[in-house]
Each structure stands twice: as C-alpha cells, then as structure tokens.
Amino acid sequence: MKIIVLVKQVPDTWGERSLDSATGALDRSAPDNIIDEISDRSLEVALRHKDETGAEIIVLTMGPASAAVALRHCLAMGADSAVHVLDDALAGADVTWTSSVLAAAITHAGFDMVIAGNESTDGRGGVIPAMVAEHLSVPHLTSLSEVHIAADVVNGSRETDYGTLTVTARLPAIVSVTEQSPDARFPSFKGLLKAKKKPLATLSLSDLSINPETSFRSTGRSTITTVTRRPARTAGIKIVDSGNAGVELAEFLAAGRFV
C-alpha cells in the first residue's frame, strides 16, 4: 500500500507572527518555521500502519525552498520518500489553487490513500483534504479522532456536538485527522542519518503539466490590499473594594451591556 501524507511548514505557533508589509501575506522568512504539529500527527498515523504492514509512506508538501527542512524531518521519523512542489508561481496561492496543485502531485506520485491534518495552524481553512478529494474523485473522511486502515478500506471515528460517528470508505480515499490523534514519535539518531540518503524529489508546475500562464488555476490567489497591526493590549479596570465595589462592578457591567 502506498500512503501519501500531506505536510506543511508553518511559523512556530509559540513565536511572534507578522505579515509582510509589501504583500500582506504571512511572513515565512523567519528562521523559526517548523513542521505543523497536525502534520506530525498525520504522519504518525501512517507510520503506525507501516510498522504493522510495511506500507510505503511518501510525504508531500507545497511551499518555498525552506519547506525541505520539514520533509527531512518526516524522513527522519520514518517516511520512505518525499515530494516537494516548488514553484515561484505558487506564491500566495489560495485553497483552490493549492488543492488543484496538490491533487496533480498526488496523481503524479500514485497513491492508495492520502492522510492530512484537518487544518493548518497558519491558514486554518480546514478544507484542503475535502477539496483534494473532489479533484481526485475519491471519497474522503474528515476530522477523524481515530483511524483504522485495512487492505482495501479505512474507517474511523468523528466526534460531533451530538455524539461520535463511525465512518467508512473504500480505498483509494483521503482522510484528515484531528489533534486527538496520537502524539508523533521523535526522530532517532539513526533515523536522522538515514534521512540524508532517502529520496526527496522537487517538482515544478511544468513537471506536473500545469502552465500557470494559461491555466485558470493561476488566478486562485489571495490579494491583501492593506495591513494594520493589532492595537496593543491595554490594562483592564481594577476595582478596589472601599465599600462601594459592588456598585462600581454593577456600573461597569451595565456600561458594557453585560447586564
């Protein structure tokens, strides 16, 4: 079985994020870019199946040159090979453009199953797995807290506001997982050494038979016209009880229309 895991490099969630003042897009030039935690969890789901069956695991990302670091991290964890879609024409691509290119890359590599996170911590769109599935005309099971993979079928649990659903699809299929999935393993020293020798293919749009000059997909990008920094957080109102704190609190709540 060949499983493709979609991964993404994102700015560190614990660091300060900023927008590029010229383009309005998220500044990804900072040195603290890391692999998204949900990508780590997605890969862990695939690797656990590999541990049991010997399945082939391919990690796939679309991003700038720096994203290769995230792919090497995945190879050190245990993935067999990596694919990096790298093309300047993809800068600022929205979910429509992104999903179509990822679908083309998945088709180019060949697959039995695709695993992704339910949403990235930078874009937070939460629609890429479903959109890729539509491009590939395969079923998709989204936002799974548990995943069970068999030879020709995948099933899992999806938690909703009304209970837990058990969902099933025949392969080939796409699934996305949530943060309730198992924690990712740490790359071992041996894995780090092996990662340097594992194949990492870099594909451009032309390699995928996509012409950004004529393709309708090339119009799928976001344009930000203005950027305004969020106002600094100000201190709240402190009420000291000197006998009339209750009245002051009531007036504060009334002024904010909380009562």
C-alpha positions as CSV (number, residue, x, y, z in Angstrom):
1,M,0.0,0.0,0.0
2,K,1.2,3.5,-0.9
3,I,0.2,6.2,1.6
4,I,0.8,9.9,0.8
5,V,0.9,12.2,3.8
6,L,0.3,15.9,3.2
7,V,2.6,18.0,5.5
8,K,3.1,21.8,5.8
9,Q,5.8,24.0,7.2
10,V,4.4,26.9,9.3
11,P,5.7,29.7,11.5
12,D,6.2,28.5,15.1
13,T,3.0,28.9,17.0
14,W,4.9,30.0,20.1
15,G,6.7,32.7,18.2
16,E,5.7,36.2,17.0
17,R,3.9,36.1,13.7
18,S,3.9,39.0,11.3
19,L,2.6,40.0,7.9
20,D,4.8,41.1,5.0
21,S,4.2,44.8,4.7
22,A,4.7,44.7,0.9
23,T,2.4,41.7,0.1
24,G,0.2,41.5,3.1
25,A,0.9,37.8,3.2
26,L,2.2,35.9,6.2
27,D,6.0,36.4,6.6
28,R,7.6,33.0,6.2
29,S,11.2,34.2,6.1
30,A,11.6,33.9,9.8
31,P,14.1,31.2,11.0
32,D,11.7,29.6,13.4
33,N,9.5,27.9,10.8
34,I,8.6,24.3,11.9
35,I,6.5,21.4,10.6
36,D,2.9,21.8,11.7
37,E,2.0,19.7,14.7
38,I,-1.0,18.3,12.9
39,S,1.3,17.2,10.1
40,D,3.4,15.3,12.6
41,R,0.2,13.6,13.9
42,S,-0.9,12.7,10.4
43,L,2.5,11.1,9.7
44,E,2.3,9.2,12.9
45,V,-1.0,7.6,11.8
46,A,0.7,6.5,8.6
47,L,3.8,5.2,10.3
48,R,1.9,3.1,12.7
49,H,0.3,1.4,9.8
50,K,3.7,1.0,8.2
51,D,5.0,-0.6,11.4
52,E,2.3,-3.3,11.1
53,T,2.2,-3.9,7.3
54,G,5.3,-2.4,5.7
55,A,3.3,0.1,3.7
56,E,5.2,2.7,1.7
57,I,5.0,6.2,3.1
58,I,5.5,9.3,1.0
59,V,5.4,12.8,2.4
60,L,4.3,15.7,0.2
61,T,4.4,19.4,0.6
62,M,3.9,22.5,-1.4
63,G,5.9,25.5,-0.3
64,P,9.1,27.6,-0.5
65,A,12.6,26.1,-0.5
66,S,12.7,26.2,3.3
67,A,9.9,23.6,3.4
68,A,12.5,20.9,2.5
69,V,13.6,21.0,6.2
70,A,10.1,19.8,7.2
71,L,10.3,17.0,4.7
72,R,13.7,15.9,6.0
73,H,12.2,15.8,9.5
74,C,9.5,13.5,8.2
75,L,12.0,11.2,6.5
76,A,13.9,11.0,9.8
77,M,10.7,10.0,11.5
78,G,10.4,7.0,9.2
79,A,8.8,8.1,5.9
80,D,10.3,6.4,2.8
81,S,10.5,9.3,0.4
82,A,9.4,12.9,0.0
83,V,8.0,15.2,-2.8
84,H,8.3,18.9,-2.7
85,V,6.2,21.0,-5.1
86,L,8.3,24.2,-5.5
87,D,7.5,27.0,-8.0
88,D,7.5,30.8,-7.7
89,A,4.2,30.9,-9.5
90,L,2.6,29.4,-6.4
91,A,3.4,32.3,-4.1
92,G,0.2,33.5,-2.4
93,A,-1.9,30.5,-3.7
94,D,-5.3,30.2,-2.1
95,V,-7.0,26.9,-1.2
96,T,-8.5,26.5,-4.7
97,W,-5.1,26.8,-6.4
98,T,-3.3,24.8,-3.6
99,S,-5.8,21.9,-3.7
100,S,-5.6,21.5,-7.5
101,V,-1.8,21.5,-7.5
102,L,-1.6,19.0,-4.6
103,A,-4.1,16.8,-6.4
104,A,-1.9,16.9,-9.5
105,A,1.2,16.0,-7.4
106,I,-0.7,13.1,-5.7
107,T,-1.7,11.8,-9.1
108,H,1.9,12.1,-10.4
109,A,3.2,10.0,-7.4
110,G,0.3,7.4,-7.4
111,F,-1.5,6.5,-4.2
112,D,-3.8,4.1,-2.4
113,M,-4.6,6.5,0.5
114,V,-3.9,10.1,1.5
115,I,-3.7,11.3,5.1
116,A,-3.7,15.0,6.1
117,G,-4.4,17.2,9.1
118,N,-7.8,18.7,9.4
119,E,-6.4,22.2,9.3
120,S,-3.1,24.0,9.4
121,T,-2.2,26.4,12.2
122,D,-1.5,29.3,9.8
123,G,-4.3,29.3,7.3
124,R,-6.9,27.5,9.4
125,G,-9.0,26.9,6.3
126,G,-9.9,23.3,7.1
127,V,-11.0,22.5,3.5
128,I,-7.9,21.3,1.7
129,P,-8.4,17.5,2.3
130,A,-12.0,17.6,1.0
131,M,-11.1,19.8,-2.0
132,V,-8.2,17.5,-3.0
133,A,-10.6,14.5,-2.7
134,E,-13.0,16.3,-5.1
135,H,-10.2,16.8,-7.6
136,L,-9.2,13.2,-7.4
137,S,-12.9,11.9,-7.4
138,V,-12.3,9.7,-4.3
139,P,-14.2,9.5,-1.0
140,H,-13.0,11.5,2.0
141,L,-13.4,11.0,5.7
142,T,-12.6,14.3,7.5
143,S,-11.8,15.3,11.1
144,L,-11.2,11.8,12.4
145,S,-10.1,11.3,16.0
146,E,-9.3,7.6,15.3
147,V,-8.2,5.9,12.1
148,H,-8.1,2.2,11.3
149,I,-6.6,1.1,7.9
150,A,-7.2,-2.3,6.3
151,A,-6.1,-3.7,2.9
152,D,-9.0,-2.1,1.0
153,V,-10.9,0.0,3.4
154,V,-10.4,2.7,6.0
155,N,-12.7,3.6,8.9
156,G,-12.6,5.9,11.9
157,S,-14.4,8.0,14.5
158,R,-15.6,11.5,14.1
159,E,-16.7,13.4,17.1
160,T,-19.6,15.9,16.7
161,D,-21.7,18.0,19.0
162,Y,-24.3,15.2,19.0
163,G,-22.0,12.2,19.6
164,T,-19.5,10.1,17.9
165,L,-19.9,8.8,14.3
166,T,-18.2,5.8,12.8
167,V,-17.4,6.4,9.2
168,T,-16.0,4.0,6.5
169,A,-14.7,4.3,2.9
170,R,-13.2,2.0,0.4
171,L,-9.7,2.8,-0.9
172,P,-8.4,4.8,-2.6
173,A,-9.6,7.6,-0.2
174,I,-8.5,10.6,1.7
175,V,-8.7,11.1,5.5
176,S,-7.9,14.0,7.7
177,V,-7.1,13.7,11.4
178,T,-7.6,16.0,14.4
179,E,-5.3,16.8,17.4
180,Q,-6.9,13.8,19.2
181,S,-4.7,11.6,17.0
182,P,-1.6,10.0,18.7
183,D,1.4,12.2,19.5
184,A,4.2,11.9,16.9
185,R,7.3,9.9,17.6
186,F,10.7,11.7,17.8
187,P,13.2,11.1,15.1
188,S,16.0,8.8,16.3
189,F,19.7,9.5,15.6
190,K,19.7,6.5,13.2
191,G,16.6,8.0,11.5
192,L,18.4,11.3,11.1
193,L,21.3,9.7,9.4
194,K,19.0,7.6,7.1
195,A,17.0,10.7,6.2
196,K,20.0,12.2,4.4
197,K,20.0,9.3,1.9
198,K,16.3,9.0,1.3
199,P,14.9,10.4,-2.0
200,L,13.4,13.9,-2.0
201,A,12.0,14.9,-5.4
202,T,11.4,18.5,-6.3
203,L,8.6,19.2,-8.8
204,S,7.7,22.3,-10.6
205,L,4.4,23.2,-12.2
206,S,5.8,22.1,-15.6
207,D,6.7,18.7,-14.1
208,L,3.0,18.4,-13.3
209,S,1.9,19.5,-16.7
210,I,0.4,22.7,-15.3
211,N,1.0,26.0,-17.2
212,P,0.4,28.9,-14.8
213,E,0.2,31.3,-17.7
214,T,-2.8,29.7,-19.3
215,S,-4.4,27.6,-16.5
216,F,-7.5,29.0,-14.8
217,R,-6.0,27.8,-11.6
218,S,-3.3,30.5,-11.7
219,T,-6.0,33.1,-10.8
220,G,-6.6,31.4,-7.5
221,R,-4.6,33.6,-5.2
222,S,-5.4,36.0,-2.4
223,T,-4.6,39.7,-2.7
224,I,-4.3,41.8,0.5
225,T,-4.5,45.5,0.0
226,T,-3.8,46.9,3.4
227,V,-2.2,45.7,6.6
228,T,-3.0,47.1,10.1
229,R,-1.2,46.0,13.2
230,R,-3.5,44.9,16.0
231,P,-3.7,47.5,18.8
232,A,-1.6,46.8,21.8
233,R,-3.5,45.2,24.7
234,T,-4.3,47.7,27.4
235,A,-4.7,47.1,31.1
236,G,-8.2,46.4,32.4
237,I,-10.1,48.3,35.0
238,K,-9.1,47.5,38.6
239,I,-11.8,47.8,41.2
240,V,-10.6,48.1,44.8
241,D,-13.3,47.5,47.4
242,S,-13.5,50.5,49.6
243,G,-17.2,49.9,50.5
244,N,-18.8,50.5,47.1
245,A,-17.1,47.9,44.9
246,G,-20.5,46.2,44.3
247,V,-21.9,49.4,42.8
248,E,-18.8,50.0,40.7
249,L,-18.9,46.5,39.4
250,A,-22.6,46.8,38.5
251,E,-22.0,50.1,36.7
252,F,-19.1,48.5,34.7
253,L,-21.3,45.6,33.7
254,A,-24.1,47.9,32.7
255,A,-21.8,50.1,30.7
256,G,-20.6,47.0,28.7
257,R,-24.2,45.9,28.3
258,F,-23.5,42.6,30.1
259,V,-26.5,43.1,32.4
